[in-house]
Amino acid sequence: MGGICRNSQWMKRSHDLVIIQVWSRCWLQIWFMMARSQNVVINDAVLREKAKQFGSELDATDVQYSNRWLQCFKGRCGIAIQVICGEQCFCN
């Protein structure tokens, strides 16, 4: 019976982690859309740092914000890398 109890605690902890990750992704996606609507330039480092910030606010200590995580997040949200070019591009 002790094994069932430990297993259910593990399931609850992992379920809580999934909920935290979903909320963190939602907040990050909303933040991203708001920042882009104001023409803020966002690179991978900024996106990852903001994700860590949202994760820490939700006590998500088990989340790894790896390159794979970042690619999956951007794919899920339809975020593409775009090269922004201004006057510098035309200078020799």
C-alpha positions as CSV (number, residue, x, y, z in Angstrom):
1,M,0.0,0.0,0.0
2,G,3.0,2.3,0.7
3,G,4.0,1.9,-3.0
4,I,0.6,3.1,-4.2
5,C,0.8,6.2,-2.0
6,R,4.3,7.1,-3.2
7,N,3.2,6.5,-6.8
8,S,0.1,8.8,-6.4
9,Q,2.3,11.5,-4.9
10,W,4.6,11.2,-7.9
11,M,1.6,11.4,-10.3
12,K,0.3,14.5,-8.5
13,R,3.7,16.1,-8.6
14,S,4.1,15.4,-12.3
15,H,0.5,16.5,-13.0
16,D,1.3,19.8,-11.2
17,L,4.4,20.2,-13.3
18,V,2.4,19.8,-16.5
19,I,-0.1,22.4,-15.3
20,I,2.8,24.8,-14.4
21,Q,4.4,24.3,-17.8
22,V,1.1,25.0,-19.6
23,W,0.5,28.2,-17.6
24,S,4.1,29.3,-18.2
25,R,3.8,28.7,-21.9
26,C,0.5,30.6,-22.0
27,W,2.0,33.6,-20.2
28,L,5.1,33.5,-22.4
29,Q,3.0,33.4,-25.6
30,I,0.8,36.3,-24.4
31,W,3.9,38.3,-23.5
32,F,5.5,37.5,-26.8
33,M,2.4,38.7,-28.8
34,M,2.2,41.9,-26.8
35,A,5.9,42.7,-27.2
36,R,5.8,42.0,-30.9
37,S,2.7,44.2,-31.3
38,Q,4.9,47.0,-30.0
39,N,7.7,46.1,-32.4
40,V,10.0,44.8,-29.7
41,V,12.8,42.7,-31.2
42,I,12.9,39.4,-29.4
43,N,15.7,36.9,-29.9
44,D,16.1,33.4,-28.5
45,A,18.0,34.6,-25.4
46,V,15.3,37.0,-24.5
47,L,12.6,34.5,-25.0
48,R,14.4,31.9,-22.9
49,E,15.0,34.4,-20.1
50,K,11.4,35.4,-20.0
51,A,10.3,31.8,-19.9
52,K,12.6,31.2,-16.9
53,Q,11.1,34.3,-15.2
54,F,7.6,33.0,-15.7
55,G,8.7,29.5,-14.6
56,S,10.3,30.9,-11.4
57,E,7.1,32.9,-10.6
58,L,5.2,29.6,-10.8
59,D,7.9,27.6,-8.8
60,A,8.7,25.5,-11.8
61,T,12.1,24.3,-10.7
62,D,12.2,21.1,-12.7
63,V,11.9,22.7,-16.1
64,Q,14.9,22.7,-18.4
65,Y,14.8,25.6,-20.9
66,S,17.0,23.8,-23.4
67,N,17.4,24.6,-27.1
68,R,14.9,21.7,-27.8
69,W,12.4,23.2,-25.4
70,L,12.8,26.6,-27.2
71,Q,12.3,25.0,-30.6
72,C,9.2,23.1,-29.5
73,F,7.8,26.3,-28.0
74,K,8.4,28.3,-31.1
75,G,7.0,25.6,-33.3
76,R,3.8,25.2,-31.1
77,C,3.3,29.0,-31.2
78,G,4.2,29.5,-34.9
79,I,7.1,31.7,-34.0
80,A,9.7,32.0,-36.8
81,I,13.1,33.6,-36.8
82,Q,13.3,36.7,-39.1
83,V,16.3,38.7,-39.9
84,I,15.6,42.4,-39.2
85,C,17.6,44.6,-41.5
86,G,17.9,48.4,-41.4
87,E,20.3,50.9,-42.7
88,Q,23.3,48.8,-41.5
89,C,22.6,46.3,-44.3
90,F,23.2,48.9,-46.9
91,C,26.5,50.2,-45.5
92,N,29.9,49.1,-46.9
